[in-house]
Amino acid sequence: MNSKFLNLNLSDFGKGLILAVLTAAIGFVYALIKDKGFDISSADLNDLLKIVITAFLGYLSKNLLTNSEGEVFRGEK
């Protein structure tokens, strides 16, 4: 069930965490391959954590501002 406008369900947090971790992992591996030739020892874990937090908060913000029918900035009908 989708959450109502300006409300979040527990599943929103779980889905947001999954999205954040996957986004960070894909971006992290891409950056390692592109910039450093896949040198894991030179990875900056602070950047990885920033990506996770940003993606998580972005997902929660989107769900908070969307009603149960997927309309942005609209209350329940």
C-alpha positions as CSV (number, residue, x, y, z in Angstrom):
1,M,0.0,0.0,0.0
2,N,1.3,3.4,-0.9
3,S,1.6,6.0,1.8
4,K,-0.7,9.0,1.9
5,F,0.4,12.6,1.2
6,L,2.8,13.9,3.9
7,N,3.0,10.4,5.6
8,L,5.5,7.6,5.4
9,N,5.1,3.9,5.9
10,L,7.6,1.6,7.4
11,S,8.1,0.0,3.9
12,D,9.1,3.5,2.6
13,F,12.1,3.4,4.8
14,G,13.1,-0.2,3.8
15,K,12.7,0.5,0.1
16,G,14.6,3.8,0.5
17,L,17.5,2.0,2.2
18,I,17.6,-0.6,-0.5
19,L,17.6,2.1,-3.2
20,A,20.3,4.1,-1.4
21,V,22.6,1.1,-1.0
22,L,22.2,0.0,-4.6
23,T,22.7,3.5,-5.9
24,A,25.8,4.0,-3.9
25,A,27.2,0.6,-4.8
26,I,26.7,1.2,-8.5
27,G,28.2,4.7,-8.4
28,F,31.0,3.6,-6.2
29,V,32.1,0.7,-8.5
30,Y,31.7,3.0,-11.6
31,A,33.9,5.6,-10.0
32,L,36.5,3.1,-9.0
33,I,36.7,1.7,-12.5
34,K,36.7,5.0,-14.3
35,D,39.0,7.1,-12.1
36,K,41.3,4.7,-10.4
37,G,41.4,1.5,-12.4
38,F,39.5,-0.4,-9.8
39,D,41.9,0.3,-6.9
40,I,39.8,-0.4,-3.9
41,S,42.5,0.8,-1.4
42,S,42.1,4.3,-2.7
43,A,38.4,4.4,-2.3
44,D,36.9,7.2,-0.3
45,L,34.3,5.7,2.0
46,N,33.1,9.2,3.1
47,D,31.9,9.8,-0.4
48,L,30.1,6.5,-0.4
49,L,28.3,7.4,2.8
50,K,27.3,10.8,1.4
51,I,25.8,9.0,-1.7
52,V,23.8,6.6,0.6
53,I,22.4,9.4,2.7
54,T,21.6,11.6,-0.3
55,A,19.8,8.8,-2.1
56,F,17.9,7.7,1.0
57,L,16.7,11.2,1.9
58,G,15.8,11.9,-1.8
59,Y,13.6,8.7,-1.9
60,L,11.9,9.6,1.4
61,S,11.3,13.1,0.3
62,K,9.7,11.9,-2.9
63,N,7.4,9.5,-1.0
64,L,6.5,12.2,1.6
65,L,5.4,14.6,-1.1
66,T,3.5,12.0,-3.2
67,N,-0.1,10.8,-2.4
68,S,-1.2,7.2,-2.5
69,E,-2.0,7.5,-6.2
70,G,1.4,8.8,-7.2
71,E,0.5,12.4,-7.7
72,V,3.1,14.9,-6.5
73,F,2.0,17.8,-4.2
74,R,-1.7,16.6,-4.1
75,G,-3.6,15.6,-1.1
76,E,-5.8,12.5,-0.9
77,K,-9.0,12.6,-2.9
